[in-house]
Amino acid sequence: MPELPASVRVALWVTHAWSGGTTLTDAIERALPDVDHTEGLVEQVRVWRDLGEAALLVALPGPGDLGGLPRCGPVATDAAVLAGEAIFVPGLGGMLVPSMSTFGSEGAQGLRIDWVEHDCDPVPPHRIEALEPSQLERHLRRQLLASIDELDRIGGTPWADDLSRDLVDDRLGADWSLPAALPQRARKVIGLAGTIAVAVEVGLGASGAVTAAHDATRTAALRRLARSCEQSLADATNAACAQMAGWVPIR
């Protein structure tokens, strides 16, 4: 995950715009600077805002793990799991799932995201209001320490070569192009989850002097850590959006 998922960036920037922090056009441009064309996003976001929604939320589902995804039909569920991400509004119920593709000639291709609308159930506000960034950070750090211990027991070195370490170090302290108004505790969790996710991706690509059996076990451990990062990232994003929308005080 060289960058935060598109849905995370859109949820944060659109909620920031809805709270009066910027215009919607600027928010989409800031959220998706790497995307050359979007379809189906701006129009639906405007409709949701006109109907009274104040926060745009995110889900990062995975195979066998639908935590955070609003209740929806099988087609919507399959689409969100396949994409690994979705944005939704909690009051009315409604979800957009991104579908990414490229266009243009070889050597001059652009990135396109089509946002496909799906129905989903509303989400009770208390589920979002209960998310506490400081608790999310403690949970993520515990998961990281547990994963480090597990990797030590497995053996091998997931971040063996100097280039891998340099790639991870380059992202440490990065602001991930987040809105300036983002609450600091949530920003910290989002940055931590993003940095660990980059480290996991680097680790999955590192050779490490291990046997094939060790490599498979290590890969499974890294993927579990990646899943914890995704869950923490979605929860921290939603906590931040709830705070920017004024549902809960900034803590």
Secondary structure, 3 states (H helix, E strand, C coil): CCCCCHHHHHHHHHHHHHCCCCCHHHHHHHHCCCCCEEECCHHHHHHHHHCCCCCCEEECCECCECCCCCCECHHHHHHHHHHCCEEECCCCCCEEEEEEEEECCCCCCEEEEEEEEECECCCCHHHHHCCCHHHHHHHHHHHHHHHHHHHHHHCCCCCCCHHHHHHHHHHCCCCCCCCCCCCHHHHHHHHHHHHHHHHHHHHHHCCCCCCHHHHHHHHHHHHHHHHHHHHHHHHHHHHHHHHHCCCCCCC
